[in-house]
């Protein structure tokens, strides 16, 4: 036999594995002996056809894998005569037949029962596999799934050259190569479906999750070599549930254990626990635990998305079992984080962060130690198990801290999430995964996260970092991987740009590709904002056709093994299998211009999502989802989701929704402070806006206005725009400003942007002292910037009770009194004399400087989407 030239007897399987090589030991992990036969029989036929001796080692009580005429020789051995005798006889057979033979062994799982030990099964394989490899043989073994502990599976997986999972689902056979030594392809370790003579890589996240999640999986348990309190507690709960299901227990006992385990694994937040008590069963908890690495709590993000899915399926099981894409996520327990900090010498730095005077000390040293830290061996073993499960499918490592995504503490954008394209060898993929975990851990001590905690009085709270590891929803299209659509949604639509928009119906922000453009908001592009009661309508900023539609798509580049942004037209041309017409439409005006210019090579498609919104139930489904979740939570909710139309699912344009995150977003209503409507002279009006207005309705005095002039700012260099942003931050935090009760900040474009050409690039920390933020949707005559809605920056505004309004100066009924803003006394030079050069760009207007008895007032009615800021005398107009 020659390397690379030996066959499995199945040409399609040879294509995946790049054939068999001398020295290969092949382990087939199945749910039944019968599922290994479709692979054993072709191998036997190939050996006999090629004249290669095939030896069958028979020792189990199951039916024979091979008939007498299908093997050169059959040896019947009795493992009950003892381990040493069994090993001696097998090695004698191998020695007798010499080099170049092939072997088929009975199911290895029978040896555990004969020897009453998984450890001895592992020992058998460690002794036999290398001996076979040294004799230039090829050997087939079968192992039954979920029958063995760490002591058997770990040595088998470590020593064998090929370890192949076989699944039967809906009468079809699927193959998932977990390990293939010294061979690699971009799809080798993904799930494959056996179709005819071919093994086709499964391309949709829906199908792969459905197949794999349909089988019990307990590999993570295998790394727990002792039964400590955690394991024993869950073992007791498992027994309680089994007894109850068999009619031997009491419901009250099941309830008691469910509530006990919810506090151990799900949450410590009382409001979340009350919800979980209604929607999460003991069976659910035990299932979550089987997919958990380490011990401790799952964290807020994990509990939030699991709770939301449970809410939907309990409310309308028929609909959401059909519409929701299944998930097969993993959870890294919060105890792993603290263990990691202790083991890597970061614990005491973490402890000093509880002190408001020292919380930012030694951050760089702590970050360096975290990014270079190591994990205990048993945790790494579980990491490997997780990677073997996902194969080469992309996944994302997401922060899920204890306080994250709970009521009142969203932590939006404070911690990192890291995509893993998950390509390369097993060792490379493990290294990339561990680096992603470290990166998220390091983000827990970032300056922005710690400042957020300090501002909210949370420095002394227990904030452990659990992790959520989710399969990335979507398909691979050539070298690119992405979902067809994704985004964020709110059950209350705070973006009311037209009287037809019903804020109670909710809203979506929708993008093509990965949802990062909707969540993090790419500042150089646009997303589709959807009012769910009027999905065909678009905000005014998006009416300019092609100009205000999404131009770039976030994807995972599987060849480069990295996150990437690709021009939509380039992606569409590279991926002709995308159902483009569901998400895009042809721009007729663009087509006509191209014809007039005799252009033949042009791209006419524009991402409008028109067919998805108008010819499917998607908008109604999302409205139903958000409404159901809001009612269950008793609060406005914020979700993240993906949408995919999978080939051959039900129809050409049927789709599945994957709900990947849900959190309560408490947008406060009116305080009940109403002002009698009356006419205010126009010269006293400073700002009048008809929306969008987001936040708490209020009637307040304004102590200070910080105003950045759009016209002046619009013609500054990039460097000077950043200088203005830093200046605004200094003004908002200087001593006299801290004594102000209400500060109103006004300026052009998108505040918080990272691209200065689109707005003022401040960080939220720099302006966290303000009470009102007014984004003036104007900068230069040739550019109309987008606004901040849906960004993490926007979420910060909501959490800190900062009233947000967008002001469209050219919209009828809107007013901005530039004369007042630019001619009132500017205190900038008084506060910072060295910044005199900016006095025509940045204005600081204090109500104390307006004249005796004159004050600034703000009246905002979120329900009516109206804001009025005006000056008046305390005794009246």
Secondary structure, 3 states (H helix, E strand, C coil): CCCCCECCCCHHHHHHHCCECCCCEEEEEECCCHHHHHHHHHHHHHHHHHCCCEEEEECCCCCCCCCHHHCCEEEECCHHHCHHHHHHHHHHHHHHHCCCCEEEEEECHHHHHHHCCHHHHHHHHHHHHHHHHHCCCEEEEEEECCCCCHHHHHHHHHHCCEEEEEEEECCEEEEEEEEECCCCCCCCCCEEEEECCEEEECCCHHHHHHHHHCCCCCHHHHHCCCCCHHHHHHHHHHHHHHHHHCCCCCHHHHHHHHHHHHHHHHCCCHHHHHHHHHHCCHHHHHHHHHCEECCCCCCHHHHHHHHHHHHHHHHCHHHHHHHECCCCCEEECHHHHHHHHHHCCCHHHHHHCCCCCCCCCCHHHHHHHHHCCCCCHHHHHHHHHHHHHHCCCCEEEEEEECCCCECCECCCCCCCEEEECCCCCHHHHHHHHHHHHHHHHHHCCCHHHHHHHHHCCCCCCCCCEEEEEEECCCEEECCEEECCEEEEEECCCCCCCCCCCCHHHCEEEEEEECCHHHHHHCCCCCCEEEECCECCCCCHHHCCHHHHCCCEEEEEECCCCEEEEEEHHHHHHHCCCCCHHHCEEECHHHHHHHHHCCCCCCCCEEECCHHHHHCCCHHHHHHHHHHHHHHHHCCCEEEEEEEECCCCCCCCCCCEEEEEEEEECCCCCCCCCCCCCCCCCHHHEEEEECCCEECCCEEEEECEEEEECHHHHHCCCHHHHHHHHHHHHHHHHCHHHHCCCCEEEEEECCCCCCCHHHCCCCCHHHHCCCCEEEEECCCECCECCCCCCCCHHHHHHHHCCCEEEEECCCCCCCEECHHHHHHCCCCHHHHCHHHHHHCCCEEEEEHHHCCCCEEEEEEEECCCCEEEEEEEECCEC
